[in-house]
Amino acid sequence: MPAVASLGQILGTISSRLLPEVEFDLPVGHPPTPRQSISRAREEWLAAKNHFEMVCDPDLVDHAIYMLEASERKYMYLLKRAKNEGLDSPTF
């Protein structure tokens, strides 16, 4: 008679096969610099803006608006924080 696997073992096996390790493209060992954070936030904002302009499906308009507003607020927050910390730069 075969041994009965526990629920945890079964779920572990399933998740390891269906959900391989995900890489989040985060630097290992240190957080991103303020300039890197601002640059990434700007790229996210521009991508959201482009997505909003291209959305044709009425069901996706609300989502595109949400993503655009959220990414813009994140970018503006990081710019304000950098300015308050004396990192004012025309490259932002």
Residue pairs with C-beta under 8 A, 6 or more apart in sequence:
5 13
26 32
32 40
34 78
34 81
34 82
34 85
34 87
35 82
35 87
35 89
35 91
35 92
37 78
38 75
38 78
38 79
38 82
38 92
41 71
41 74
41 75
41 78
42 75
42 92
44 71
44 74
44 75
45 68
45 71
45 72
45 74
45 75
47 71
48 64
48 67
48 68
48 70
48 71
48 72
49 68
51 64
51 67
51 68
52 64
52 65
52 67
52 68
55 61
55 64
79 92
82 88
82 89
82 92
